[in-house]
Amino acid sequence: MGFLDEELSITLTTDDRVAELAGRFGRPRRATDVLAFPLLDGADAAFRGPCLGDVVVSLDSAARQARARGVALGTELRDLLIHGILHLAGMDHATPAQARAMRALEDHLRWELVRAR
């Protein structure tokens, strides 16, 4: 992917704020665990500078999901950030093939992060 010198914005917020942002930017106005607003393409791509875009994570959803999965909140946040960053890099999961490819890369990145400790 080649994004070693890139920047991104990370916002940790509430379900209500995520729903508001989703609605404001043309998505269903509902809470979700993570939103990604990429700047690699689209109308503003020429003005992005070194920024890949914004990842917005709902701490409310992350805490619920962490409890449901039986993992620490930090682990859930790591996984959501990986997912959001892959969206910024242009990946999607709209089709089964895309979902498999994205999940495989998420698993690989998680493994690499754990191994690097």
Residue frames as a rotation matrix with the C-alpha (Angstrom) as fourth column:
MET 1
0.562 0.827 0.000 0.00
0.827 -0.562 0.000 0.00
0.000 0.000 -1.000 0.00
GLY 2
-0.281 -0.855 0.436 2.89
0.850 -0.432 -0.300 2.38
0.445 0.286 0.848 0.59
PHE 3
0.556 0.579 0.596 1.54
0.221 -0.794 0.566 4.80
0.801 -0.183 -0.570 3.19
LEU 4
0.079 -0.600 -0.796 4.53
0.955 0.275 -0.113 5.08
0.287 -0.751 0.595 5.54
ASP 5
-0.872 -0.473 -0.121 4.74
0.489 -0.842 -0.230 8.87
0.007 -0.260 0.966 5.43
GLU 6
-0.321 0.848 0.421 1.00
0.180 -0.382 0.907 9.52
0.930 0.367 -0.031 5.57
GLU 7
-0.964 0.133 0.231 -1.08
-0.263 -0.343 -0.901 11.04
-0.041 -0.930 0.366 8.36
LEU 8
-0.336 0.931 -0.141 -4.58
0.423 0.283 0.861 10.35
0.842 0.230 -0.489 9.55
SER 9
-0.534 0.312 0.786 -7.02
-0.734 -0.633 -0.247 11.84
0.420 -0.709 0.566 11.99
ILE 10
-0.555 0.378 -0.741 -8.51
0.486 0.870 0.081 9.60
0.675 -0.315 -0.667 14.69
THR 11
-0.447 0.513 0.732 -11.56
-0.739 -0.673 0.020 10.66
0.503 -0.532 0.681 16.66
LEU 12
-0.776 0.278 -0.566 -12.90
0.503 0.815 -0.289 8.68
0.381 -0.509 -0.772 19.61
THR 13
-0.741 0.590 0.322 -16.49
-0.612 -0.790 0.040 9.70
0.278 -0.167 0.946 20.34
THR 14
-0.534 0.651 0.540 -20.01
-0.349 0.412 -0.842 8.50
-0.770 -0.637 0.007 21.19
ASP 15
-0.525 0.478 0.704 -22.68
0.752 0.647 0.122 6.56
-0.397 0.594 -0.699 19.29
ASP 16
0.512 0.791 -0.334 -24.75
0.553 -0.602 -0.576 9.75
-0.657 0.110 -0.746 19.02
ARG 17
0.188 -0.532 -0.826 -21.89
-0.481 -0.783 0.395 11.70
-0.856 0.323 -0.403 17.44
VAL 18
-0.815 -0.468 0.343 -21.12
0.009 0.580 0.814 8.86
-0.580 0.666 -0.469 15.00
ALA 19
-0.118 0.864 0.490 -24.78
0.891 0.310 -0.332 8.74
-0.439 0.397 -0.806 13.94
GLU 20
0.615 0.315 -0.723 -24.76
0.119 -0.943 -0.311 12.52
-0.780 0.105 -0.617 13.45
LEU 21
-0.270 -0.817 -0.509 -21.59
-0.551 -0.303 0.777 12.38
-0.790 0.491 -0.369 11.32
ALA 22
-0.726 0.046 0.686 -22.90
0.443 0.795 0.415 9.47
-0.527 0.605 -0.597 9.28
GLY 23
0.301 0.940 0.161 -26.10
0.811 -0.164 -0.562 11.35
-0.502 0.300 -0.811 8.48
ARG 24
0.488 -0.162 -0.858 -24.25
-0.195 -0.978 0.074 14.56
-0.851 0.131 -0.509 7.66
PHE 25
-0.411 -0.774 -0.481 -22.05
-0.707 -0.062 0.705 12.78
-0.575 0.630 -0.521 5.12
GLY 26
-0.075 0.515 -0.854 -24.74
-0.977 0.134 0.167 10.85
0.201 0.847 0.493 3.25
ARG 27
-0.816 -0.164 -0.555 -24.72
-0.081 0.982 -0.172 7.59
0.573 -0.095 -0.814 5.16
PRO 28
0.199 0.913 -0.355 -27.59
0.408 0.252 0.877 6.11
0.891 -0.320 -0.322 7.16
ARG 29
-0.150 -0.186 0.971 -28.03
-0.654 -0.718 -0.239 8.20
0.741 -0.671 -0.014 10.31
ARG 30
0.918 0.353 -0.180 -27.29
-0.115 0.672 0.732 5.44
0.380 -0.651 0.657 12.82
ALA 31
0.421 -0.785 0.455 -24.60
-0.803 -0.088 0.590 4.52
-0.423 -0.613 -0.667 15.26
THR 32
0.870 -0.306 -0.387 -21.88
0.032 0.817 -0.575 2.22
0.493 0.488 0.721 14.02
ASP 33
0.721 -0.608 -0.332 -18.56
0.585 0.277 0.762 1.18
-0.371 -0.744 0.556 15.48
VAL 34
-0.303 -0.891 -0.339 -16.26
0.384 -0.440 0.812 2.94
-0.872 0.116 0.476 12.99
LEU 35
0.899 0.435 0.055 -16.56
0.249 -0.402 -0.881 5.44
-0.361 0.806 -0.470 10.15
ALA 36
-0.234 -0.970 0.074 -13.82
0.650 -0.099 0.754 6.21
-0.723 0.224 0.653 7.67
PHE 37
0.862 0.416 -0.290 -13.63
0.109 -0.710 -0.696 9.33
-0.496 0.568 -0.657 5.54
PRO 38
0.092 -0.896 0.435 -10.86
0.828 0.311 0.466 8.75
-0.553 0.318 0.770 2.97
LEU 39
0.558 0.000 -0.830 -9.17
-0.249 -0.954 -0.167 11.57
-0.792 0.300 -0.532 1.12
LEU 40
-0.419 -0.790 0.447 -7.33
0.197 0.401 0.894 9.48
-0.886 0.463 -0.012 -1.48
ASP 41
-0.785 0.225 0.578 -9.97
0.589 -0.022 0.808 10.11
0.195 0.974 -0.115 -4.11
GLY 42
0.250 0.941 -0.230 -12.96
0.956 -0.277 -0.095 12.31
-0.153 -0.196 -0.969 -4.64
ALA 43
0.757 0.221 0.615 -13.39
0.442 -0.866 -0.233 16.05
0.481 0.448 -0.754 -4.94
ASP 44
0.892 -0.376 0.250 -10.90
-0.450 -0.702 0.552 16.96
-0.032 -0.605 -0.796 -2.20
ALA 45
0.798 -0.586 0.138 -8.14
0.556 0.806 0.203 14.47
-0.230 -0.085 0.969 -3.05
ALA 46
0.336 -0.703 0.627 -5.93
0.595 -0.358 -0.720 17.09
0.730 0.615 0.298 -4.71
PHE 47
0.223 -0.172 0.960 -5.88
-0.464 -0.885 -0.051 19.12
0.858 -0.434 -0.277 -1.49
ARG 48
0.901 0.294 -0.321 -5.29
0.079 0.614 0.785 16.33
0.427 -0.733 0.530 1.02
GLY 49
0.234 -0.894 0.381 -1.54
-0.932 -0.318 -0.175 16.79
0.278 -0.314 -0.908 1.49
PRO 50
-0.703 -0.612 -0.362 -0.11
-0.493 0.787 -0.371 13.88
0.512 -0.083 -0.855 3.46
CYS 51
-0.543 0.548 0.636 -3.45
-0.661 0.188 -0.726 13.04
-0.518 -0.815 0.261 5.15
LEU 52
-0.975 0.221 -0.030 -5.16
0.173 0.834 0.524 9.75
0.140 0.505 -0.851 4.25
GLY 53
-0.163 0.965 0.203 -8.38
-0.067 -0.216 0.974 10.88
0.984 0.146 0.100 5.92
ASP 54
-0.402 0.167 0.900 -10.32
-0.887 -0.316 -0.338 10.52
0.228 -0.934 0.275 9.15
VAL 55
-0.470 0.318 -0.823 -11.24
0.301 0.935 0.189 7.48
0.830 -0.159 -0.535 11.24
VAL 56
-0.328 0.480 0.813 -14.06
-0.844 -0.536 -0.024 8.01
0.424 -0.695 0.581 13.73
VAL 57
-0.633 0.045 -0.773 -14.59
0.232 0.963 -0.134 5.31
0.739 -0.264 -0.620 16.38
SER 58
0.335 0.784 0.522 -17.56
-0.530 -0.301 0.793 5.08
0.779 -0.542 0.315 18.72
LEU 59
-0.753 -0.600 0.271 -16.29
-0.527 0.301 -0.795 4.29
0.395 -0.741 -0.543 22.20
ASP 60
-0.057 0.828 0.559 -19.84
-0.895 0.206 -0.395 3.23
-0.442 -0.522 0.729 23.12
SER 61
0.796 0.363 -0.485 -19.95
-0.577 0.697 -0.426 0.61
0.183 0.619 0.764 20.37
ALA 62
-0.059 -0.912 -0.407 -16.35
-0.460 0.386 -0.799 -0.43
0.886 0.140 -0.442 20.99
ALA 63
-0.655 -0.162 0.738 -17.06
-0.756 0.157 -0.636 -1.06
-0.013 -0.974 -0.226 24.68
ARG 64
0.386 0.866 0.317 -20.18
-0.794 0.487 -0.363 -3.12
-0.469 -0.112 0.876 23.90
GLN 65
0.732 -0.139 -0.667 -18.34
-0.458 0.624 -0.633 -5.17
0.505 0.769 0.393 21.29
ALA 66
-0.391 -0.919 0.048 -15.34
-0.615 0.222 -0.757 -5.72
0.685 -0.326 -0.652 23.57
ARG 67
-0.365 0.339 0.867 -17.65
-0.824 0.316 -0.471 -7.07
-0.433 -0.886 0.164 26.29
ALA 68
0.691 0.719 -0.077 -19.47
-0.653 0.575 -0.492 -9.29
-0.309 0.391 0.867 23.78
ARG 69
0.572 -0.559 -0.599 -16.17
-0.344 0.500 -0.795 -10.67
0.744 0.661 0.093 22.42
GLY 70
0.951 -0.217 -0.221 -14.61
0.296 0.427 0.855 -11.02
-0.091 -0.878 0.470 25.86
VAL 71
0.058 -0.957 0.285 -11.62
0.892 -0.078 -0.445 -8.84
0.448 0.280 0.849 24.97
ALA 72
-0.292 -0.265 -0.919 -10.10
0.709 -0.705 -0.022 -5.69
-0.642 -0.658 0.394 26.43
LEU 73
0.745 0.572 -0.343 -11.36
0.261 -0.723 -0.639 -2.35
-0.614 0.386 -0.688 25.15
GLY 74
0.082 -0.810 -0.580 -7.85
-0.602 -0.504 0.619 -1.63
-0.794 0.299 -0.529 23.84
THR 75
-0.703 -0.293 0.648 -7.98
0.213 0.782 0.585 -4.77
-0.678 0.550 -0.488 21.72
GLU 76
0.214 0.872 0.441 -11.33
0.847 0.060 -0.529 -3.78
-0.487 0.486 -0.725 20.24
LEU 77
0.701 -0.006 -0.713 -10.08
-0.157 -0.977 -0.146 -0.26
-0.695 0.214 -0.686 19.54
ARG 78
-0.419 -0.905 -0.072 -6.99
-0.381 0.104 0.919 -1.66
-0.824 0.412 -0.389 17.80
ASP 79
-0.551 0.249 0.796 -9.19
0.641 0.738 0.212 -3.85
-0.534 0.627 -0.567 15.60
LEU 80
0.577 0.817 -0.017 -11.54
0.652 -0.473 -0.592 -0.98
-0.492 0.330 -0.806 14.73
LEU 81
0.391 -0.521 -0.759 -8.62
-0.436 -0.831 0.346 1.30
-0.811 0.195 -0.552 13.88
ILE 82
-0.691 -0.608 0.391 -7.14
0.012 0.530 0.848 -1.35
-0.723 0.591 -0.359 11.60
HIS 83
-0.120 0.753 0.647 -10.52
0.894 0.366 -0.260 -1.68
-0.432 0.547 -0.717 9.88
GLY 84
0.755 0.449 -0.478 -10.92
0.282 -0.880 -0.381 2.08
-0.592 0.153 -0.791 9.49
ILE 85
-0.007 -0.856 -0.518 -7.39
-0.473 -0.453 0.755 2.57
-0.881 0.250 -0.402 8.19
LEU 86
-0.677 -0.190 0.711 -7.90
0.427 0.685 0.590 -0.13
-0.599 0.704 -0.383 5.57
HIS 87
0.431 0.858 0.279 -10.99
0.819 -0.242 -0.520 1.79
-0.379 0.453 -0.807 4.41
LEU 88
0.611 -0.270 -0.744 -8.83
-0.238 -0.959 0.153 4.92
-0.755 0.084 -0.651 4.13
ALA 89
-0.469 -0.883 0.006 -6.41
-0.343 0.188 0.920 2.92
-0.814 0.430 -0.391 2.00
GLY 90
-0.439 0.366 -0.821 -9.23
-0.898 -0.151 0.413 2.06
0.027 0.918 0.395 -0.41
MET 91
-0.961 0.105 -0.255 -10.38
0.091 0.994 0.064 -1.34
0.260 0.038 -0.965 0.80
ASP 92
-0.272 0.932 0.239 -14.05
-0.950 -0.299 0.086 -2.22
0.152 -0.203 0.967 1.17
HIS 93
-0.934 0.028 0.357 -16.19
-0.085 0.951 -0.298 -5.20
-0.348 -0.309 -0.885 2.14
ALA 94
-0.230 0.893 -0.386 -19.22
-0.876 -0.363 -0.318 -4.67
-0.425 0.264 0.866 -0.12
THR 95
0.440 0.324 -0.837 -18.83
-0.699 0.709 -0.093 -8.06
0.563 0.626 0.539 -1.83
PRO 96
0.984 -0.065 0.165 -17.93
-0.058 0.761 0.646 -11.43
-0.168 -0.646 0.745 -0.33
ALA 97
0.494 -0.857 0.150 -14.57
0.754 0.336 -0.565 -11.41
0.434 0.392 0.811 -2.14
GLN 98
0.043 -0.443 0.895 -13.76
-0.145 -0.889 -0.433 -7.92
0.988 -0.112 -0.102 -0.85
ALA 99
0.698 0.295 0.652 -14.80
-0.664 -0.072 0.744 -8.92
0.266 -0.953 0.146 2.66
ARG 100
0.915 -0.399 -0.060 -12.52
0.402 0.886 0.233 -11.98
-0.040 -0.238 0.971 2.58
ALA 101
0.178 -0.894 0.411 -9.57
0.644 -0.210 -0.736 -9.94
0.744 0.395 0.538 1.33
MET 102
0.144 -0.081 0.986 -10.13
-0.470 -0.883 -0.004 -7.22
0.871 -0.463 -0.165 3.91
ARG 103
0.907 0.229 0.354 -10.54
-0.419 0.404 0.813 -9.75
0.043 -0.886 0.462 6.76
ALA 104
0.708 -0.700 -0.092 -7.35
0.672 0.709 -0.214 -11.53
0.215 0.090 0.972 5.71
LEU 105
-0.084 -0.761 0.643 -5.38
0.323 -0.632 -0.705 -8.29
0.943 0.149 0.299 5.77
GLU 106
0.431 0.301 0.850 -6.92
-0.676 -0.516 0.526 -7.30
0.597 -0.802 -0.019 9.11
ASP 107
0.998 -0.058 0.002 -5.89
0.045 0.795 0.605 -10.68
-0.037 -0.604 0.796 10.56
HIS 108
0.367 -0.922 0.121 -2.38
0.771 0.229 -0.595 -10.29
0.521 0.312 0.795 9.16
LEU 109
-0.060 -0.377 0.924 -1.97
-0.122 -0.916 -0.382 -6.78
0.991 -0.136 0.009 10.58
ARG 110
0.748 0.363 0.555 -3.26
-0.594 -0.007 0.805 -7.87
0.296 -0.932 0.210 14.01
TRP 111
0.879 -0.458 -0.132 -0.79
0.476 0.857 0.196 -10.74
0.023 -0.236 0.972 14.01
GLU 112
0.098 -0.881 0.463 2.05
0.602 -0.318 -0.732 -8.41
0.792 0.351 0.499 13.03
LEU 113
0.180 0.036 0.983 1.16
-0.509 -0.852 0.124 -5.97
0.842 -0.522 -0.135 15.80
VAL 114
0.939 0.171 0.297 1.03
-0.343 0.482 0.806 -8.73
-0.005 -0.860 0.511 18.42
ARG 115
0.687 -0.727 -0.011 4.29
0.701 0.667 -0.253 -10.20
0.191 0.166 0.967 17.14
ALA 116
0.117 -0.675 0.728 6.02
0.274 -0.683 -0.677 -6.81
0.955 0.278 0.105 17.27
ARG 117
0.848 0.265 0.459 5.43
-0.331 -0.412 0.849 -6.46
0.414 -0.872 -0.261 21.01
